[in-house]
Amino acid sequence: MPLISSFYGILVYMYKEENAKHKTPHIHAAFGEDELVVDFEGNILAGKMPSKKEKIIQAWLAIHEDELKASWKALTENGEVIKIKGLE
């Protein structure tokens, strides 16, 4: 799983899934044992995350919307992802 960002203990991945159940552009965020799948508009597609961490992910998505779209395009066109800066 290509790691595209990390911040506050949250690891953010973007990858192609064989027989993908999530067709919309999205990220996978992991924190400890929790995982959340979220589209670029902040809609939760699957999983769970502590509320505070979910809010941090939502803020990061809003700040980096253009970079996320560019990374998704690169992933779908040539299998590469673009790293995105985390929150400080």
C-alpha positions, 0 to 999 in steps of 0.5 A: 500500500503506497503511503501518501502522507502521515500526521498525528499518528494517522497513516494515509494510503492510496492504492488500486484495488483489484475488484474495487468495491469503492469506485469513487476516488478515495483514501484509506486512513489508519490509526492504530487498529482503526481504518477509515475509507473516505472519498475526497469530499469527506464521505465515509465509505467504510470503517471507523476512527476516533472522532478527533482523528476523523475530524483531523482527516476531514480537515486534511482532505479539505486542505489538499483536495487538488493534490489528492485529485492529482495523485488519484489521476497519477495512480489510475494513469500510471500506477504511481502516487504523489506524496502529500504533506501532512498537517503540522 
